[in-house]
Amino acid sequence: MLTRILTAAAAGMVMTALLIFVMNYLIEVSEAVESTPRPRMTLEFGRQVEERDVIEKQPPPVMPTPPIPAPPLNPPTEPTDGTDVIGIRMTLPAPPGNIHVPPVLGAANNGLINIIAVQPNYPLIASQRGLEGHVIVVFDVTEMGTVSNVVIVESSSPVFNKAAIDAAYRFRYKARMIDGVPQATSGLRKLFTFEMEQS
């Protein structure tokens, strides 16, 4: 037991002496480092740039493009100098009759807009007999604006039924929009009246 105490005491003294030696060494080294003169730091400022007038470069002028001449509306189809010319005469087709375009075509509205409304043809047999009347139809409008499922709900005479159905199928609409998506509409009613022109 005594030997252990003596051994521990001797080891402690050796460690203490070693620590004192190391501490002295570190103190001497730090003093030596602090006593050595440090090189002075010199600050160098950049040269002042001479001010020069800034010359703005102008973009090259844009040459206007010459307007393209419009082609003649009715080009000549026959030669004017007496020579023979082989060509084809073309005429514009006549616009379809009985088409009415409402003024709401460009209206900003999310609802259903009728863009083409067609008047029905007067049946020949009705005009020969001097008949007048009316037809009420119910129909649906698809997302594309076309008419489908035309049904007659009231008619003064069956003579007018086919003309009313044909006219309803030729109607065109701008479908109503919900969140930018076209929607179908059902159950629209339309009254077609057939009246003789008074002479």
Buried (B, 14 or more C-beta within 10 A) or exposed (E): EEEEEEEEEEEEEEEEEEEEEEEEEEEEEEEEEEEEEEEEEEEEEEEEEEEEEEEEEEEEEEEEEEEEEEEEEEEEEEEEEEEEEEEEEEEEEEEEEEEEEEEEEEEEEEEBBBBBBBBBBBBEEBBEEEBBBBBBBBBBBBEEBBBEEBEBEEBBBEBBBBBBBEBBBBBBBBBBBEEEEBBBBEEBEBEBEBEEEEE
